[in-house]
Amino acid sequence: MTSSRVTFYHAPNSRSGGTRALLEELGVEYDLHVLNLRKNEQRESPYTSVNPMGKVPAIWHRGELVTEQPAVYLYLADLYAGKGLAPGLDDPLRGPYLRWMVFYGSCFEPAAVDRAMKRDAVPPSTCPYGDWDTMFNTLVAQLERGPYMLGERFSALDVLWGSALHWMTEFKLVPALPVVRAYVDRVMSRPAVQRAAALDAALAEAQAA
C-alpha cells in the first residue's frame, strides 16, 4: 500500500495540525500542499475541486480523496501499519481504537460546539451524543485509565485527542481538569508533536508576513 506518496492538504492553525503531527510520528515522506486560511484559499478553486467542503485536513492517495479527521487518521495509521500506531484487525484493542476514533467526530466535537455556542439542549434520545455531561464524563473515565487512550499503548488516537484537547482547553471550550491537562501535556511533549508544531509556527509566520 505504501508504493505511492500521500498528498497532504494542510493549513497552519487548523484541525489539520494534528494530521501533520501524525505524519511526523509516522516518520514518512509526503507531498505537502499548503492553504492560507487568511486568504480563504480553502473555500476557493482550485481546492474546492479537491474537497468541495472546503475543509482541511484532506489527503489524496492512489487517486482517491480521504477527508474527515478520524478517517484521515485511520487511513494513515493503517497505510503505515508497520509504524505501530494502529492495532491490527486481530488485536483486541482494535475495537476500542475504532470506538474512540469515531467518538471524536460523532460525539465529542458536536457536543463541544453546541456547548460553546450555548445552544439549547435537545432530548438525549434525539441528540447524537446524548448530553454533554455524560459524553464528557465518559471521555474523562477513559483518560483516567491512562496514560494513553488505549492504556499503556500510544497510538494515532492520542495524536488526534491530544491535539484536539490542547486547542479546546486553550480556548476554554472544555474544562481543563487535571487528568485532561496531564494527558495533553504528555502528548504535546512528544518530539514528533513538537516538531510539527514548530514547522507550523514557522509556516504561520511566513503566511502572516
N, C-alpha and C positions, 0 to 999 in steps of 0.2 A: 504493500500500500504506500510505501514511502518513496516511490521512484520519482515522483514529481514534487516540486516545492509548493508550499501553500502561499497564496497571496492573501495578505492581511490588510484589511481596510481599517484605519485607525485614526483617532483624533486624541490629542492630549487633553487631560482634564475631563475625561468622559468615561462611560462604562467600559470602553474598550481598553482602559489602562490595565485592568485585571487580565485580559487576554494577552497583553504584552508581557505581563509578569509570568503568565503560564508558559509562554513561548521561551522566556528566559529560563524558567525552571526546567523545561524540557531540553534546553540547550541545542536547539535545531536551527537551521538556516531557513529563512523565509523571505518573500518579497514584500516590502512594506509600501503601502500607498497611504499617504498622509492627507487628511482632510482638515481644513481650517474652519472650526465652528464659528469663529468671529466673522467670517465671510459667508457663513451659511452654506458652505460648499456641500454639506451632507444632504441638503434638500434641493440641490440643483443638478442639472445634467453636467457631466456625464455620470455622476454617482447614482442618480436615481434610476439609470438604466441597469445598474448593478443591483441595487436594493431599492425598490420603489418606496419602501417605508422611510427611507432617509435616515436610517439609524446605524450606529456602529456599536459593537464590533460586527464585522462580516468577514468571512473568509471564502476564497474561491479555490477549489481544488479539483483537479481532474474533470474540468468542465462543468462543475456544479457549485451552486451557492449554498453556504450554510450561514444562517443568521440566528439570532436569539442567544443570549449569553449561555444558558445551560447547554444548548445544543452545540455551540461552538466548543465549549469545554469538553463535553463528552466526545465530540469528534476528534479533537486534537489529542486528548489523552489516550484514546483507543488507536488513533493513527500511529502514534509513537508508543505503543504498548510496552516496548522494551525499556522505556524510561521508568516504568514502575509507578506512574501516578494514577493508574486506574485499576481497580480489582478486575480480574478476568471473569469470564462468564461462569466458570466453575468455582469461583471464590465465594465463600459465604457472605463476604462483605459487599458483593456486587449489588444485592438488593438494597441495603442501606445507602450505598453510594448513589444509586439511581434515585432513591427516595429523596435524599437531601438536595440533589441537583434540581429535581423538579419542584421541590418545596420552595426553593428560592423564587422562581418566577411565578408559580401558581398561587402561592400563599404570602410569603414574606413581603415581596416588593409591592404587590397591590395593597396589602394591609398598611405598609409604611406610608404609601402615597395617600391613602384615604385618611390616615391619622394626621399627616402633615397638613392636608387640605381642610381638616376639621369637618369632614363630610358626615352627615347624619348616618348613624348605623342602620344597616338593613338587617332583617331577620337572619339569624345564623343559618337557617335552612336554605336561604337564597344566596347568601354571601359565599364566594369561593373559598374563603379562609376561615369561615365561621365567625370568629370575633377576635379582636386584637389581643386581648389578654391570654386567651387560650393558645393562639398562634405563637405569641412571644414566649410564653412560659414553656411551650413545647420545645422551642429552639434553645432556650436557656438550659433546660434539663439536658439536652444533648451536649451542649458546651461544657456543662459541669462534669460530664463523663470523661472529657479531655484526655490528653492535651489537644487533640485534634478532633475533627468531626467524626472520624472513624476510630476514635480511641488513640492508641499509640501510633497508628499509621498515618503519615502525611500523604495527602492525595490532592488531585486537582480541585476537589471540593474546597479545600482550605484556601486555595488561591481565590476562588470565587467568593467565599464567605468572608475571608479576611479582608479582601479589598472592599467589598460592599459595606461591611460593618465599620471599616475605617472611615469611609466617607460619611456614612449615616450618623455615626457618633460625632464626627467633626462638626456636622451641620445640625446636631441635636435633633435628628429625626427619629432616633431610637435611644432609649436610656442607656447610658454608659455604665452599666453595672460592673462591679469588679471582675466578674467572670468574663464579661464581654470585653472589657478593656485588656485583661490579661491575654485573652485569645488573640485579639487584634495585634497587640504588641508582639506576640510570639510569631505570628505570620509575617508581619511587616518587617521584622528584624532579619528575615532570611536574606542571604546575599543576593539571590536572583531577584527577589521582590525589590530590594533597594536599588539594584542595578536598573531595573525597569523604571523605577520612579525617577532616578537621576536622568535617564535618557529622555523621559517625558518632560521633566522640568526644563531641560535644555531645548527641547522641541517647542514647548510652550513659549519660552523666552524668545526664540527665533521668530515665531509667528507674531508675537506682540510687537516686535521691533518695527 
